[in-house]
Amino acid sequence: MATTTTATSFVVTFTPTPGTDGIKAVRALLKAALRRHGLRAVDVREPPAAVRRRRQDEHKQERTKMDMRGCSGAAFIKTGDVRDGPIRVVIDDVTEGKYGRPDLQLDDGTKAQRQRHQQPHRGHQL
């Protein structure tokens, strides 16, 4: 004799913990529910408020402004600056720059960066 069961539905609300990818976690949960327990999802949806929050967060990320003041500073001499010939300047100060390389502060307000162990060639000008 076959047993008959009535269809019972359950409503469960999950919230991902910080650092958890909610979509991937729900997919894995639904797969395990079907394979291990015979529970098939017939309706899965994200609450409208959560969808709105996610869209607002994505929109905020798109218009986030970056503070670039820490990246700017004195102008460094570039190869184009000496394309027409050598320039003569006086080194006012030497400070340690990025990666331990010396930054040369020049009297015209610009900077030049040298390799750590680079020796100038004979007749080489900065």
ABEGO torsion letter per residue (X at the ends): XBBBBBBBBBBBBBBBBBGBBAAAAAAAAAAAAAAAAGBBBABBBBBAAAAAAAAAAAAAAAABBBBAAAABEBBBBBAAAAAAEBBBBBBABBBBBBGGBBBBBBAAGBBBBBBAABBBBBGBBX
